[in-house]
Amino acid sequence: MTHFSDGVREGRNFANNGTATEPGARMSPINVYNVVPAALVTNGICLQQTITGAANAVINGSLASGGVATLDVPRNVIVDAAGAATAVLTIFGTDAYGIPMSEAITLNGTTAVSGKKAFKTITRIASSATATDIFVGTGDVFGLPLRANTRNYVLTAWNGAFVTTGTFVVADATAATTTTGDVRGTYAVPDAADAVKRLTLWVFVFDDDTQAGLYGVPQA
């Protein structure tokens, strides 16, 4: 990939960076992320099931094929149960770039618990103990394509209008574990996705000179 030590300019350009009278227009290091997320599916990853002992769940929801659930866009996972399940479910999968990642989420009986990381695929779900009548689905928290350290670096449009609502979470810059946040940051939309509303994010590149600055710390 070609790398420039200074900002690139476009337009009439008679010197490397233009001239005093015709400097050209500076090309901004902004990445545009534009998607129409599907509606969340509460059991799209795992249909209701009981896991006996420390074992793996069966990935058999409507988003699954061959034991792997593929999400429409990188988004969070929600775990729930029809009974008093309190086991820890460790979610294994990949991110938007196909990099392996994992997250541990503790069940809270019949109260849905939202994960913090944005998965593109789910390849395995391991329970720490017996978990009765659990099910696993998708949420409305969406992963950013690049690392964002501040809300100031992200301009957001939802359902045809610029918005400042919704919940933005900065990239977690600590060494990634199964309990840390998303390495690039996430955005929860103001109201439910429905396969009609469009989400557009303009993300300013934090640091394009390092992998961690561009894509976040290594996944875990």
N, C-alpha and C positions, 0 to 999 in steps of 0.2 A: 504494500500500500504506500502510495506517495505521501511523504510527510513534509509539512512546511513549518519553518520555525517562526513565521510571522503570519498574520491573517492574510487570506487570499482575497483579492479584489477582482471584480468583474466590470465590464464596460470598456470604454476607450482607455487604453493603458499604454503609455509611451515609455514608462520605466517600470521597474519591478513592482513598485507600489503606486504607480501613477505619477502625476506631477502636481505641482501646487495649484494649477488652474484646472486640471482634469484628473482628479485622484481616483476616479472609478468608485463603484459602490462596494463596500466591504461585505463579504459573504459571512453571514453570522453562523457560528457553530451551534445550530439548533436542530434537534431531531424531532420530527413530527410523528406522533403515534396516533393512528386513526383507526378505530374499530367500532363495530356494532355488536356489543356483547349479548350473548343469549341469556335468557332468563335463568336464574339459578335453579338447580334441581336438587332437592333435599336428599334424595337417595340415588343420585346419578352415578356415584362411584361404587357404593356398596348398598345393595338392598338389605332390608332388615334381616338380621341374623344373630346367632349366638356363637361367640368364640369361647371354646372350652380350654381353660388354662392359658399359659403363655403360648400363643400360636398366631398364625396369620389369618386375616380376614379373607373372604372370597371377594374379589373385585368383579362384581357381576351386575352393576347398575347399567342404566341406559347409555352411559357414556363409555362403557367398557367393551372391549373386543379382545379375545384371547388373553384375558387376565390383566389387561392394561387399560386404564381409563385415560382418554385423551380429551383435554378441555379445549373449548373453542378458542380461548385466549388465556394467557397466564393469569390465574386468579387464585384466591384462597380456598381452603377446604373448611367445611363445617362438619363437626362430628356431633352426634346426638344419639339418644336411646329412648326406647319406649318403657324402660324400667330403670332401676336404681344402679346403673353401671357407673363405676368410678375408676376403671382401669386407664392406663396411659396407652394411647394409640400413637405409634410412631409411623409417620407417613413417609414413604420413600418414593422418589420420582425424579423428574428432570425439570429444569427451568426453560425459559424461552429459547435458550441457546443449546439445549440438549445436555447441559451439565448436570450431573447427579446432585441431588439435594435431599434433605430430610428435615422433618419437624415433628416434635413430640407434643401431643395435645391431650390433656387430661379430660376424660368424660365427666360430666356433672349431672348424672341422672337423666331426667327428661328435659333438662335445659340445654339448648344448643350452644356449642362452644366454637367460636370462630378461630381459625388459624391466622397467623400473621404473614406467612410467606406465600408468594405467588408461584404456583405449580403449572406447568403445561401438560405433564403426564404424571400419572400415579401408577407405579409399578408394583408396590407392595405396601401392605398395612399390617404392622405387627402389634399385637396386644400384649401388655405386660402381665395380664391375668385374665380370668374369666370375665367376659363382658356380655351381658344378656340383652338381646334385642337391640343391638346397635345398628345404626345406619350412617352412611357418610355421603355428603354431597358437596356442591359448590357454593361459593359465596359471591358477594358483590364488591369484593376488595380486589383491585386490579394492579398488577405489577407494572412498574415503570421500566422502559427499555434500557435506560441509562441511570447511573447513580445520580441521585439528587439529594443534596445536603440541606436544602432549605426550600420552603414553599416559594420563595422569590425566584427560584430557578424553573418553576413550572407554571405555565399558563394553561388554563383548563376551560374547555367548552363541553357542555353536556346538553343533549337534546336540542341542539340548534341555538344555544346561547352561551355566552361566556359566563362562568360562575366562580364564585369564591366560597361557595358552600361545599358540602362533602367533607370527607376527612382525609387529609394528606398526612402520611407518616414518612419521615425522612429515612434515608438509607441507614441501616445499622452498620456502623463502621468497626464494631468490635469483632474479634475473631469469631467466625460463625460456628454455632453449635446447633443442636436440635431445638434449643429454646430461645435463640436470638431472633431478631426480626429479619425482614427481607433485606438483602444486601444492596438492593438498588432503590428501595422505597416503594410505597404503595399509595393508591388513591381509592377511597371508598366513595362511590357515586352518591349523589344526594337522594335519589329514590331508585327503586328497583329497576334493574336492567330487564329488557323485554324483547330483545332481538329487533327492536325498532329504533330506540334511542341511540344516538351516536356519541361516542366518547372520543374527543380529540385532545391530546396533550402535546404542548410544545415544550420540550425539555432542553434547557441550556446545558451544554456539555461542561461538567465540572472541571475535569482534568483529562485531556485526551493524550497526555504523554505517558500515562501508566495504565496498566490493566485495572488496578484497584480504583483509580480515579475515574475511569470510564465505565467499568462494569461492576464495581463494588469489590469487597473483599472476597476471597475464594469461598464457594459454597461448602456446606458441611451436611 
